Amino acid sequence: MRKSVLLLGSLLFASSNAFAQPPVVVTGGTAPFQVVSYADLNISSKAGQDRLVHRIRSAAEDICLDSSKEQVKFEAARRHCYSTALDSGMTQMNRAIAERANGATLATASLVISGR
C-alpha cells in the first residue's frame, strides 16, 4: 500500500503543472484512499458536476463509514474521516472546474479522495 501511495504521489506531483495550486497528496501511514475518475464527465455542466459530487460522496463513504453498530467514539472518528474526505474531494473538484473554465488542459481527470 505504501508503494501505491508513493507512486500516486509521484504521479500527482508530475501532473501538478496543470493546476495553479498543488494537488492534494496523501502522505504518511497507510491512509485509505480511492481515486475517483471524471474522465467520462463534462464537469463544466451541472449534470456532470452533480454526478462527480455523487462519486465523491460514495468514495468518502466507502473509505470512512461502516454500517455496523460501533461505540460512539469510533462513530465520531468515522464521521470526521467522511467530512475530511468529502471536503477534500469537493475542493479538488472546484479547482478542476475553475481550471477547465480558464481554458487549462488538465493532465489527469481524477481526484484522490482520502480521510486524512
Order of alpha helices (4+ residues) and beta strands (2+ residues): alpha-beta-alpha-alpha-beta
